[in-house]
Each structure stands twice: as structure tokens, then as C-alpha cells.
């Protein structure tokens, strides 16, 4: 956990000491190594700050080239485990993004750590939960961050609804059988349309997604990405209701006739076949216990007969 001799000398023995015991956490990722946030720089600045505050540094945890997107970091996990043992009082970090992926995430961690009387402190930001005032400010920051996140969600939803009202497609990836027009709507691709129709007709004939995939691959028909067909890929086609013209985006869900590629009767027949097989699979029961016992008994008697004859 401590790698530099000059830093090691500044870590205190806090046994029997009533001042706050600090654990320093430092992290780098591949994207920040060249931006002046080296592990040693983070640790040194954090040590300086702890000394100015009169806190004794008991532990130093360092995660190198680890993402902050989650808590699956070796030293971070070790630090949290140690924190729950009550051997230090505050976790000090250079910046919030070194400790946690977001302020909201930090609030969740702070709430967990508070049960063990462990606080959070940022050297460069207004994050300090060692005092009542600091905890109040931290909650306000978290509320502001949560409000901003909710506003972003609302704006995203509003944007989707605006697209949906005009039956526009939300991204560049379109289902097999369609192309994207300049005004971001779907247009039926006649060449690919025949492949989609073939998949539906073939499934009705064979009633097997693996068989449909095998047939397509044998005939050299590729997916929209140019790969081979699998049963899963065939299933994705058969389940996609855009082929019957059913368009769903945001709060909009309605039939768009110009998007319909497969007639309702064919789509319904395929759906019924799929549901029938799923229901059969769900209704399959294991062998009754009495029958199992009979088989085991017969096998035991056969084995004993064999032993008698050969021994």
C-alpha cells in the first residue's frame, strides 16, 4: 500500500492517539497518467494537507491504472474492508473523481461508511464530512448533482419524444430490411426485405431457429454486419415488432404503416409457434421420483447379478 520511502516516513503510528486517523486514497487510470495526477503527487499533497489539519496518516492505499467506473479496485476494496474495522476515521483523496465515479456514488459510499464513523475529505473540493457543517454542505452538493441528473434524463426523454412524434429512428443502427433516410426515418430496403421475409417463411416451415440459421448460412446469406447467422440472431428478427409496423420510442407506441414489412397474419403465426414451443419447454417435467427409484433399483439388481456371476 505504501511504495515510497519518503512517504513511508510520514505515516504515523496512531495507536493510543486521540486525533483523527486518516487513510489516504490515490488512483490513476490510463487516461490521467499524463495529466499531472501521478500517484506520488496525489499522496504527497494529501499528506501535506493532513499535516496542516493535524491528522495522523495511518494508511495509504494506491490503485494504479484502475477505472473509477466501479468499486472493483483492489486497494479500494481493501480500504473499505479496513474502514469497517474502525482503525481509521477519515478517507482523504486529492479529488472526488479519484475516489468515486460521481458525487451521487460518493454519497452512497459516505452513507455506508458513516455507519462505521468513517468520514470523507477532498483536498481540492468542498467535500468534508468530518463536521456537521461539512456533512450539510455535502448533502446540498449531492442534491444539486441529483437534480442535474434528473434534468438530463428529462431532456433526454423530451428529445426522444420529439423524434418519436415524427416517427424518426434514434440512432444510426437500423434493423435488417431498412435504411436510414436523410430526415432520420426508416425506409424499406427491398434487397434486405427478401431476407427478412425468407426468415419468417422458413421459420413457419421448419419451426426451428437453428434450422433457419443453418439454411441461411449454407446459402451464403449473411447478417447485416456480414457475419454468419445464429439461432439467437434469427430469434431477434422474429421478435422485432418493427417488421409488423409497430413503432415504439419514448412515450410513443403506435402503428406506422410505411414501416410494415411483414403482414400481421404471418407475424402472428410466427409468434404463436414461438410461444407454443416456449410453453412446451415450461411444461416439461422431470422424471417422477417413483420412476427414478425403479430405474436405480433395476440398475442395482443388475450390478449385484453381475458381481455374483463374475466373482
C-alpha positions as CSV (number, residue, x, y, z in Angstrom):
1,X,0.0,0.0,0.0
2,X,3.0,2.4,0.7
3,X,5.6,2.4,-2.0
4,X,7.8,5.4,-1.5
5,X,10.3,5.6,1.4
6,X,10.0,9.3,1.9
7,X,6.2,8.9,2.1
8,X,6.5,5.9,4.4
9,X,8.4,8.1,6.9
10,X,5.4,10.4,7.1
11,X,2.9,7.7,8.1
12,X,2.2,7.8,11.8
13,X,1.7,5.2,14.4
14,X,-1.7,6.2,15.6
15,X,-2.2,3.7,18.4
16,X,-3.4,5.4,21.5
17,X,-3.7,8.8,19.7
18,X,-7.0,10.7,20.0
19,X,-6.5,12.9,16.9
20,X,-8.2,11.9,13.6
21,X,-6.6,8.9,11.9
22,X,-6.6,9.3,8.2
23,X,-6.3,6.9,5.3
24,X,-5.2,8.4,2.0
25,X,-6.6,7.0,-1.2
26,X,-4.9,7.7,-4.6
27,X,-5.9,6.3,-8.0
28,X,-4.7,6.7,-11.6
29,X,-6.2,5.5,-14.8
30,X,-4.7,5.2,-18.3
31,X,-6.4,8.4,-19.3
32,X,-5.0,10.5,-16.4
33,X,-1.4,9.4,-16.1
34,X,-0.2,12.3,-18.3
35,X,-2.3,15.0,-16.7
36,X,-0.3,15.6,-13.6
37,X,-2.2,13.3,-11.3
38,X,0.5,10.7,-10.6
39,X,0.1,8.5,-7.5
40,X,3.0,10.1,-5.7
41,X,1.8,13.6,-6.4
42,X,-1.7,12.8,-5.1
43,X,-0.3,11.1,-2.0
44,X,2.2,13.9,-1.2
45,X,-0.4,16.7,-1.5
46,X,-2.8,14.7,0.6
47,X,-0.1,14.1,3.3
48,X,0.7,17.8,3.3
49,X,-2.9,18.6,3.9
50,X,-3.3,16.1,6.7
51,X,-0.3,17.5,8.4
52,X,-1.8,21.0,8.2
53,X,-5.0,19.8,9.7
54,X,-3.2,17.9,12.5
55,X,-4.4,14.5,11.3
56,X,-2.3,11.4,11.6
57,X,-2.0,9.3,8.5
58,X,-2.3,5.6,9.3
59,X,-2.8,4.1,5.9
60,X,-2.1,4.9,2.2
61,X,-3.9,3.0,-0.5
62,X,-2.9,3.3,-4.1
63,X,-4.7,1.9,-7.2
64,X,-2.7,2.3,-10.4
65,X,-4.3,2.1,-13.9
66,X,-7.7,1.3,-12.4
67,X,-11.0,2.7,-13.6
68,X,-13.2,4.7,-11.3
69,X,-16.4,3.5,-13.0
70,X,-16.9,0.9,-10.2
71,X,-15.5,-0.2,-6.9
72,X,-13.9,-3.2,-8.3
73,X,-10.4,-1.9,-7.5
74,X,-8.0,-4.0,-5.3
75,X,-6.8,-1.3,-2.9
76,X,-10.2,0.5,-2.8
77,X,-11.9,-2.8,-1.7
78,X,-9.1,-3.4,0.9
79,X,-9.6,0.2,2.2
80,X,-13.4,-0.2,2.6
81,X,-12.9,-3.5,4.3
82,X,-10.4,-2.0,6.7
83,X,-12.6,1.1,7.3
84,X,-15.3,-1.2,8.6
85,X,-12.9,-2.4,11.3
86,X,-12.7,1.1,12.8
87,X,-9.0,1.5,12.5
88,X,-9.1,5.0,10.9
89,X,-11.6,7.9,10.9
90,X,-11.4,9.7,7.6
91,X,-10.6,8.9,4.0
92,X,-8.6,11.6,2.3
93,X,-8.3,11.9,-1.5
94,X,-6.9,14.5,-3.9
95,X,-10.1,14.9,-6.0
96,X,-13.5,13.3,-5.9
97,X,-13.0,11.6,-9.3
98,X,-10.0,9.8,-7.8
99,X,-12.2,8.3,-5.1
100,X,-15.6,7.8,-6.9
101,X,-17.2,7.9,-10.3
102,X,-19.7,10.6,-9.3
103,X,-20.9,12.7,-6.4
104,X,-24.1,10.6,-6.2
105,X,-21.9,7.4,-5.9
106,X,-19.8,9.1,-3.3
107,X,-23.0,9.9,-1.3
108,X,-23.9,6.2,-1.3
109,X,-20.4,5.3,-0.1
110,X,-20.4,8.0,2.5
111,X,-23.7,6.7,3.9
112,X,-22.3,3.2,4.2
113,X,-19.1,4.4,5.8
114,X,-20.9,6.7,8.3
115,X,-22.3,3.6,10.0
116,X,-18.7,2.9,11.0
117,X,-17.9,6.6,11.9
118,X,-15.6,7.0,8.9
119,X,-15.7,10.3,7.0
120,X,-14.7,11.7,3.6
121,X,-12.4,14.6,2.8
122,X,-11.3,16.0,-0.6
123,X,-8.1,18.1,-0.7
124,X,-9.2,20.2,-3.6
125,X,-13.0,20.4,-3.3
126,X,-15.7,21.4,-0.8
127,X,-16.2,17.9,0.4
128,X,-15.6,17.3,4.1
129,X,-17.9,15.1,6.2
130,X,-15.9,15.3,9.4
131,X,-18.1,18.1,10.7
132,X,-21.8,18.7,10.9
133,X,-21.5,21.8,8.6
134,X,-19.4,19.7,6.1
135,X,-22.0,17.0,6.1
136,X,-24.7,19.5,5.4
137,X,-22.8,21.1,2.5
138,X,-22.1,17.6,1.2
139,X,-25.8,16.8,1.2
140,X,-26.5,20.0,-0.7
141,X,-23.9,19.2,-3.3
142,X,-25.4,15.8,-3.7
143,X,-28.9,17.1,-4.0
144,X,-27.7,19.6,-6.7
145,X,-26.0,16.7,-8.6
146,X,-29.1,14.5,-8.4
147,X,-31.3,17.4,-9.6
148,X,-28.9,17.9,-12.6
149,X,-29.0,14.2,-13.4
150,X,-32.8,14.2,-13.3
151,X,-32.9,17.2,-15.6
152,X,-30.6,15.5,-18.1
153,X,-33.0,12.4,-18.0
154,X,-36.0,14.7,-18.6
155,X,-34.3,16.5,-21.5
156,X,-33.3,13.1,-23.0
157,X,-36.8,11.8,-22.7
158,X,-38.2,15.0,-24.3
159,X,-35.7,14.6,-27.2
160,X,-36.8,11.0,-27.7
161,X,-40.5,12.0,-27.7
162,X,-39.8,14.7,-30.3
163,X,-38.2,12.1,-32.5
164,X,-41.0,9.7,-31.9
165,X,-43.7,12.1,-32.8
166,X,-42.2,12.3,-36.3
167,X,-41.5,8.5,-36.4
168,X,-37.8,9.1,-36.6
169,X,-35.2,6.5,-35.8
170,X,-33.0,7.3,-32.7
171,X,-29.6,6.1,-33.9
172,X,-27.5,5.0,-36.9
173,X,-28.1,1.3,-36.4
174,X,-31.2,0.2,-38.2
175,X,-32.8,-3.3,-38.3
176,X,-32.2,-5.6,-41.2
177,X,-34.5,-4.7,-44.0
178,X,-34.3,-0.9,-43.6
179,X,-32.1,2.0,-44.4
180,X,-32.0,5.4,-42.8
181,X,-33.2,8.4,-44.8
182,X,-31.7,11.9,-44.6
183,X,-34.5,13.0,-42.3
184,X,-33.7,10.1,-40.0
185,X,-36.7,7.9,-40.8
186,X,-36.7,4.3,-41.8
187,X,-37.1,3.3,-45.4
188,X,-37.6,-0.3,-46.5
189,X,-34.6,-1.8,-48.3
190,X,-36.0,-4.1,-51.0
191,X,-32.9,-6.3,-51.2
192,X,-32.8,-7.0,-47.5
193,X,-36.6,-7.2,-47.3
194,X,-36.5,-10.6,-49.2
195,X,-34.1,-11.9,-46.5
196,X,-36.4,-10.9,-43.7
197,X,-39.4,-12.4,-45.5
198,X,-37.5,-15.6,-46.1
199,X,-36.6,-15.9,-42.4
200,X,-40.3,-15.6,-41.4
201,X,-41.4,-18.1,-44.0
202,X,-38.6,-20.5,-43.3
203,X,-39.4,-20.5,-39.6
204,X,-43.0,-21.3,-40.2
205,X,-41.9,-24.2,-42.4
206,X,-39.1,-25.6,-40.2
207,X,-40.3,-24.3,-36.7
208,X,-36.7,-24.2,-35.7
209,X,-34.4,-21.2,-35.4
210,X,-31.2,-23.3,-35.6
211,X,-32.5,-24.8,-38.9
212,X,-33.3,-21.4,-40.3
213,X,-29.8,-20.2,-39.4
214,X,-28.2,-23.3,-41.0
215,X,-30.2,-22.8,-44.2
216,X,-29.2,-19.2,-44.5
217,X,-25.5,-19.9,-43.8
218,X,-25.5,-22.8,-46.4
219,X,-26.9,-20.4,-49.0
220,X,-24.3,-17.8,-48.2
221,X,-26.8,-15.3,-46.8
222,X,-25.0,-13.0,-44.2
223,X,-26.3,-10.8,-41.4
224,X,-26.4,-7.0,-41.8
225,X,-22.9,-7.0,-40.2
226,X,-21.6,-9.5,-42.7
227,X,-21.4,-12.4,-40.2
228,X,-23.0,-15.8,-40.0
229,X,-26.5,-16.5,-38.7
230,X,-27.1,-18.0,-35.3
231,X,-30.4,-19.1,-33.7
232,X,-30.2,-16.1,-31.5
233,X,-29.9,-13.7,-34.4
234,X,-32.8,-15.4,-36.2
235,X,-34.9,-15.0,-33.0
236,X,-34.1,-11.3,-32.8
237,X,-35.6,-10.9,-36.3
238,X,-38.7,-12.9,-35.4
239,X,-39.4,-11.0,-32.2
240,X,-38.8,-7.5,-33.6
241,X,-42.3,-5.8,-33.9
242,X,-41.0,-3.1,-36.2
243,X,-41.5,-5.6,-39.0
244,X,-45.2,-5.5,-38.4
245,X,-45.0,-1.7,-38.4
246,X,-45.2,-1.4,-34.6
247,X,-43.0,1.6,-33.6
248,X,-42.1,2.4,-30.0
249,X,-39.8,5.2,-28.8
250,X,-40.0,7.4,-25.7
251,X,-43.7,7.7,-24.7
252,X,-44.9,6.9,-28.3
253,X,-46.1,3.4,-29.2
254,X,-48.2,3.2,-32.4
255,X,-48.5,1.5,-35.8
256,X,-46.6,3.1,-38.7
257,X,-47.9,1.5,-42.0
258,X,-44.9,2.7,-44.1
259,X,-42.6,0.7,-41.8
260,X,-44.5,-2.6,-42.0
261,X,-42.5,-5.2,-43.8
262,X,-44.3,-8.4,-42.7
263,X,-48.1,-8.8,-42.8
264,X,-49.9,-9.2,-39.5
265,X,-51.1,-12.8,-40.2
266,X,-47.5,-14.0,-40.8
267,X,-46.1,-12.2,-37.8
268,X,-48.9,-13.7,-35.6
269,X,-48.4,-17.2,-36.9
270,X,-44.6,-17.0,-36.1
271,X,-45.4,-15.6,-32.6
272,X,-47.8,-18.4,-31.9
273,X,-45.3,-21.0,-33.0
274,X,-42.6,-19.5,-30.8
275,X,-45.0,-19.2,-27.8
276,X,-46.1,-22.8,-28.3
277,X,-42.5,-24.1,-28.1
278,X,-41.8,-21.9,-25.1
279,X,-44.9,-23.2,-23.3
280,X,-43.9,-26.8,-24.1
281,X,-40.5,-26.2,-22.6
282,X,-42.0,-24.6,-19.5
283,X,-44.4,-27.5,-19.1
284,X,-41.8,-30.2,-19.4
285,X,-41.5,-32.0,-16.1
286,X,-38.7,-34.0,-14.7
287,X,-39.0,-37.8,-14.4
288,X,-41.3,-38.8,-11.5
289,X,-39.4,-39.8,-8.4
290,X,-41.1,-43.2,-8.3
291,X,-39.8,-44.0,-11.8
292,X,-36.3,-42.8,-10.9
293,X,-36.3,-45.1,-7.9
294,X,-37.4,-48.0,-10.1
295,X,-34.5,-47.4,-12.5
296,X,-32.0,-47.1,-9.7
297,X,-33.4,-50.4,-8.2
298,X,-33.1,-52.2,-11.5
299,X,-29.6,-51.0,-12.1
300,X,-28.6,-52.1,-8.5
301,X,-30.0,-55.6,-9.1
302,X,-28.2,-55.9,-12.4
303,X,-24.9,-54.8,-10.8
304,X,-25.4,-57.4,-8.0
305,X,-26.2,-60.1,-10.5
306,X,-23.0,-59.2,-12.4
307,X,-21.0,-59.4,-9.2
308,X,-22.4,-62.9,-8.4
309,X,-21.6,-64.2,-11.9
310,X,-18.0,-62.9,-12.1
311,X,-16.8,-63.3,-8.5
